[in-house]
């Protein structure tokens, strides 16, 4: 698990068409059932599991962080979840994903929120991603992109795709098709 996926840790070589994830200082090998420190990741990219102190998390944390970056890219709103501290970060997430799903997640894992945090979170209905689409970003927020985002930004880490599943998403079909065409030409 990288545990600090964010724009500053992504390097892109456009000539070689390569993307590299850097700064593995917070990385940890994943062992099922092991509890991990929740004081990792940069605030705007922290998964809900870290914000509610769930120590039994896994590599899907990195997929949440990817979702935060991706939302910032397609909606041209960076960072997408702009919390002023960890409590406010969960509030910002709840204002988009809704509190019904948050409460279902908390109940599933028997997590009790700090009463102060619970009061701050309040009650919010899920906001459709279409609310973030504008004339400036509609060429980026295409249906496949929004569907991909929806799969990444799940409260429940067990519902997020694996990296392999994410790469197989239809959003990436044009890239795969272009790559296969390029290799046939060479």
MOZIJO-V518692 format. One record per pair of residues at least 24 apart in sequence whose ideal C-beta (glycine too) atoms are under 10 Angstrom apart, sorted by the first residue. I is the first residue (numbers start at 1). GAP is how many residues later the second one is. If there is no record, write none. Layout:
i->I gap->GAP
i->I gap->GAP
//
This chain:
i->1 gap->25
i->1 gap->26
i->1 gap->27
i->1 gap->28
i->1 gap->29
i->1 gap->35
i->1 gap->39
i->1 gap->40
i->1 gap->56
i->1 gap->57
i->1 gap->58
i->1 gap->59
i->1 gap->60
i->1 gap->61
i->2 gap->24
i->2 gap->25
i->2 gap->26
i->2 gap->38
i->2 gap->39
i->2 gap->57
i->2 gap->59
i->2 gap->60
i->2 gap->63
i->2 gap->64
i->3 gap->24
i->3 gap->25
i->3 gap->33
i->3 gap->34
i->3 gap->37
i->3 gap->38
i->3 gap->39
i->3 gap->42
i->3 gap->43
i->3 gap->44
i->3 gap->47
i->3 gap->54
i->3 gap->56
i->3 gap->58
i->3 gap->59
i->3 gap->62
i->4 gap->36
i->4 gap->37
i->4 gap->38
i->4 gap->41
i->4 gap->42
i->4 gap->57
i->4 gap->58
i->4 gap->61
i->5 gap->36
i->5 gap->37
i->5 gap->40
i->5 gap->42
i->5 gap->56
i->5 gap->57
i->5 gap->58
i->5 gap->59
i->5 gap->60
i->5 gap->61
i->5 gap->62
i->5 gap->63
i->5 gap->64
i->6 gap->35
i->6 gap->36
i->6 gap->37
i->6 gap->38
i->6 gap->39
i->6 gap->40
i->6 gap->59
i->6 gap->60
i->6 gap->62
i->6 gap->63
i->6 gap->66
i->6 gap->73
i->7 gap->35
i->7 gap->37
i->7 gap->38
i->7 gap->61
i->7 gap->62
i->7 gap->65
i->7 gap->66
i->7 gap->71
i->7 gap->72
i->8 gap->34
i->9 gap->33
i->9 gap->36
i->9 gap->56
i->9 gap->60
i->10 gap->56
i->10 gap->59
i->17 gap->158
i->17 gap->162
i->17 gap->165
i->21 gap->41
i->21 gap->45
i->27 gap->35
i->28 gap->31
i->29 gap->30
i->30 gap->27
i->30 gap->28
i->30 gap->29
i->30 gap->30
i->30 gap->31
i->31 gap->27
i->32 gap->24
i->32 gap->26
i->34 gap->24
i->36 gap->25
i->38 gap->48
i->39 gap->47
i->41 gap->24
i->41 gap->27
i->42 gap->26
i->42 gap->37
i->43 gap->36
i->43 gap->38
i->43 gap->39
i->43 gap->40
i->43 gap->41
i->43 gap->42
i->43 gap->43
i->43 gap->45
i->43 gap->46
i->44 gap->24
i->44 gap->25
i->44 gap->28
i->44 gap->34
i->44 gap->35
i->44 gap->36
i->44 gap->37
i->44 gap->38
i->44 gap->39
i->44 gap->45
i->44 gap->48
i->45 gap->24
i->45 gap->27
i->45 gap->34
i->45 gap->35
i->45 gap->36
i->45 gap->44
i->46 gap->35
i->46 gap->37
i->46 gap->40
i->46 gap->43
i->46 gap->44
i->46 gap->47
i->47 gap->46
i->47 gap->106
i->47 gap->107
i->47 gap->108
i->47 gap->110
i->47 gap->113
i->48 gap->41
i->48 gap->42
i->48 gap->45
i->48 gap->46
i->48 gap->49
i->48 gap->53
i->48 gap->54
i->48 gap->57
i->48 gap->58
i->48 gap->63
i->48 gap->105
i->48 gap->106
i->48 gap->107
i->48 gap->108
i->48 gap->109
i->49 gap->56
i->49 gap->60
i->49 gap->62
i->49 gap->106
i->49 gap->107
i->49 gap->108
i->50 gap->36
i->50 gap->39
i->50 gap->40
i->51 gap->32
i->51 gap->35
i->51 gap->36
i->51 gap->37
i->51 gap->38
i->51 gap->39
i->51 gap->40
i->51 gap->42
i->51 gap->43
i->51 gap->62
i->51 gap->66
i->52 gap->34
i->52 gap->38
i->52 gap->50
i->52 gap->53
i->52 gap->54
i->52 gap->57
i->52 gap->59
i->52 gap->60
i->52 gap->61
i->52 gap->62
i->52 gap->65
i->52 gap->103
i->53 gap->33
i->53 gap->58
i->53 gap->59
i->53 gap->60
i->53 gap->61
i->53 gap->64
i->54 gap->51
i->54 gap->52
i->54 gap->55
i->54 gap->56
i->54 gap->57
i->54 gap->103
i->56 gap->53
i->56 gap->101
i->57 gap->100
i->58 gap->99
i->58 gap->100
i->58 gap->102
i->58 gap->104
i->59 gap->98
i->59 gap->101
i->59 gap->103
i->59 gap->104
i->60 gap->92
i->60 gap->94
i->60 gap->96
i->60 gap->97
i->60 gap->98
i->60 gap->99
i->60 gap->100
i->60 gap->101
i->60 gap->102
i->60 gap->103
i->60 gap->106
i->61 gap->96
i->61 gap->99
i->62 gap->98
i->62 gap->101
i->62 gap->104
i->63 gap->88
i->63 gap->89
i->63 gap->90
i->63 gap->91
i->63 gap->94
i->63 gap->97
i->63 gap->98
i->63 gap->99
i->63 gap->100
i->63 gap->102
i->63 gap->103
i->64 gap->29
i->64 gap->88
i->64 gap->89
i->64 gap->90
i->64 gap->91
i->64 gap->93
i->64 gap->96
i->65 gap->87
i->66 gap->82
i->66 gap->83
i->66 gap->86
i->66 gap->87
i->66 gap->94
i->66 gap->95
i->66 gap->97
i->66 gap->100
i->67 gap->81
i->67 gap->82
i->67 gap->83
i->67 gap->84
i->67 gap->85
i->67 gap->86
i->67 gap->87
i->67 gap->93
i->67 gap->94
i->67 gap->99
i->68 gap->25
i->68 gap->81
i->68 gap->84
i->68 gap->85
i->69 gap->83
i->70 gap->70
i->70 gap->75
i->70 gap->78
i->70 gap->79
i->70 gap->82
i->70 gap->83
i->70 gap->96
i->70 gap->101
i->71 gap->25
i->71 gap->58
i->71 gap->61
i->71 gap->70
i->71 gap->74
i->71 gap->75
i->71 gap->78
i->71 gap->81
i->71 gap->82
i->73 gap->64
i->73 gap->67
i->73 gap->68
i->73 gap->72
i->73 gap->76
i->74 gap->55
i->74 gap->58
i->74 gap->59
i->74 gap->63
i->74 gap->64
i->74 gap->65
i->74 gap->66
i->74 gap->67
i->74 gap->68
i->74 gap->71
i->74 gap->72
i->74 gap->74
i->74 gap->75
i->74 gap->97
i->75 gap->54
i->75 gap->56
i->75 gap->57
i->75 gap->58
i->75 gap->59
i->75 gap->61
i->75 gap->62
i->75 gap->65
i->75 gap->66
i->75 gap->70
i->75 gap->71
i->75 gap->74
i->76 gap->56
i->76 gap->58
i->76 gap->60
i->76 gap->61
i->76 gap->64
i->76 gap->65
i->77 gap->55
i->77 gap->57
i->77 gap->60
i->80 gap->52
i->80 gap->69
i->80 gap->73
i->81 gap->72
i->86 gap->31
i->87 gap->26
i->87 gap->27
i->87 gap->29
i->87 gap->30
i->87 gap->32
i->87 gap->33
i->87 gap->34
i->88 gap->29
i->88 gap->32
i->88 gap->33
i->90 gap->27
i->90 gap->28
i->90 gap->30
i->90 gap->31
i->91 gap->26
i->91 gap->29
i->91 gap->30
i->91 gap->31
i->91 gap->33
i->93 gap->28
i->93 gap->31
i->93 gap->60
i->93 gap->62
i->94 gap->26
i->94 gap->27
i->94 gap->28
i->94 gap->29
i->94 gap->30
i->94 gap->32
i->94 gap->61
i->95 gap->26
i->95 gap->27
i->95 gap->29
i->95 gap->30
i->95 gap->31
i->95 gap->32
i->96 gap->28
i->96 gap->30
i->96 gap->31
i->96 gap->32
i->96 gap->33
i->96 gap->35
i->96 gap->36
i->96 gap->57
i->97 gap->27
i->97 gap->28
i->97 gap->29
i->97 gap->30
i->97 gap->53
i->97 gap->56
i->97 gap->57
i->97 gap->58
i->98 gap->25
i->98 gap->26
i->98 gap->27
i->98 gap->28
i->98 gap->29
i->98 gap->57
i->99 gap->24
i->99 gap->25
i->99 gap->26
i->99 gap->27
i->100 gap->24
i->100 gap->25
i->100 gap->26
i->101 gap->25
i->101 gap->53
i->101 gap->54
i->101 gap->55
i->101 gap->58
i->102 gap->24
i->102 gap->53
i->102 gap->54
i->103 gap->52
i->104 gap->51
i->104 gap->52
i->105 gap->49
i->105 gap->50
i->105 gap->51
i->105 gap->52
i->105 gap->53
i->105 gap->54
i->106 gap->49
i->108 gap->47
i->108 gap->48
i->108 gap->50
i->109 gap->46
i->109 gap->47
i->109 gap->48
i->109 gap->49
i->129 gap->24
i->142 gap->29
i->143 gap->27
i->143 gap->28
i->144 gap->25
i->144 gap->26
i->144 gap->27
i->144 gap->28
i->144 gap->29
i->144 gap->30
i->145 gap->24
i->145 gap->26
i->146 gap->25
i->147 gap->24
i->148 gap->24
//
